[in-house]
Amino acid sequence: MAATQLLKKIGTGELYDAIEAGRVSVVDVRTTGEFRSGHIAGSLSIPMDEIESRLADVPAGRPVVMVCHSGARSEVVRNQMQAILPEVTCLDGGLVAWEKAGHSVVRSVRTRLALDRQAMIGASGIILVSVALGAWVAPGWFYLALLPGAGLMTAGTTGFCLMASILKQMPWNRARS
């Protein structure tokens, strides 16, 4: 893998071969919940928003391949890190392409759906139900939409999401034994 190639994306087959030969380090830039729902074996989890503060965790001496779900976030991180990490690239198509190519992933929870996505589905479901009940049953049901709205506002400003904390305790989100 030449340095000029590292400025571009790497395909799933080339990455698989490089991992097998021990020629690259893989850094997964998705959230911790996404990482737990499925990641490339041996990859290091450094969420996108922590990458600059955790550069010391990135293995030195080998090219680094950034990975995310579809390739978009890893490309952003690659562009940010090119000046600091001279040999950095990203997986073309992300983990979606990796799995489509038939390569396996390590799952540390029973579900494939990341915790943050489960929380978004739950919040939007409550909002949809409250709007439907408010429109067809009684206007008071519209107030139910305040709960997920306040929860999303709190999660966005403080980083704490009550719904995610509750969902984390569900059997399908517990670590495999």
PECOR-V894745 format. One line per field, one symbol per residue. burial: I if it has 24 or more other C-alpha atoms within 12 Angstrom, else O. A space follows every 50 residues. Layout:
burial->???
This chain:
burial->IOOOOIIIIIIIOIIIOOIOOOOIIIIIIIIIIIIIIIIIIOIIIIIIOO IOOOOOOIOOOIIIIIIIIIIIIIIIIIOOIIOOIOIIIIIIIIIIIIOO OOOOIOIIIOIOIIIIOIIIOIIOOIIOOIOOOOOOOOOOOOOIIOOIIO IIOOOOOOOOIIIIOOIIOOOOIOOOO
